[in-house]
Amino acid sequence: MLAYLVLYSSVAYGTRCIPVHTDHCSLEDAPGVLGLHCIEYNGKGGETMLLDGFWVAEHIRQMRPDYFTLLSNVSIPYHLSYKDGVYYARKIVFPVNDKGEVVAAYLNHDDRKPLDEQSQLEIQTASGCDPNEAVKMFYNAIRYLHHVIYADQSVYNMTLAPGQLLVIHNRRLFHGRREFSGYRKLCGATLDNQEWGSKLTILERK
């Protein structure tokens, strides 16, 4: 389990709006489960935004299969650096299995690095376009992804009250936070999928 409350400075500790994302894309093995426990809240705003990444993927596959091809084949470099650690990993937004089924959703623009040579080669291979047009097409795909995410009625909004615990699938559910004023204290932790499944199995045996 990774408790990230005091590990590093994060945009989550401010009050500005945080666009929907998945956590820790800069880790090779991104955590599967994210828990957010509201300890105190006295203010206005700060609604939690939730959106099913798999729904977004299937919507794009249906409406813009050319963009889906890019988003399911091109790896994006991510980077996280703070006083005691530096982390780097690559993530495909919507990786698929051999059957073409989406198996995860990864998105975090605050940790995203510029596209590198490997990304550009993957874009050219997936799109079949010349280098300049291929990169432009990929950024158009990212722009369309955001259009789908923030379309009317796509995002579910909820307000965490003191004492409430939100547990989400970090490799599927995009989450974010609207801007707020006042004071809010949250405790967060992450688990990998295997550890989460193990805990559930042990509890079911009792």
Salt bridges, closest charged atoms under 4 A:
ASP23 OD1 - HIS21 NE2 2.97
ASP23 OD1 - HIS175 NE2 3.21
ASP29 OD1 - ARG171 NH2 2.83
ASP52 OD1 - ARG172 NE 2.80
GLU58 OE1 - ARG61 NE 2.96
ASP66 OD2 - ARG64 NH2 2.61
ASP110 OD2 - ARG16 NH2 3.62
ASP116 OD2 - ARG90 NH1 2.61
GLU133 OE2 - LYS136 NZ 3.70
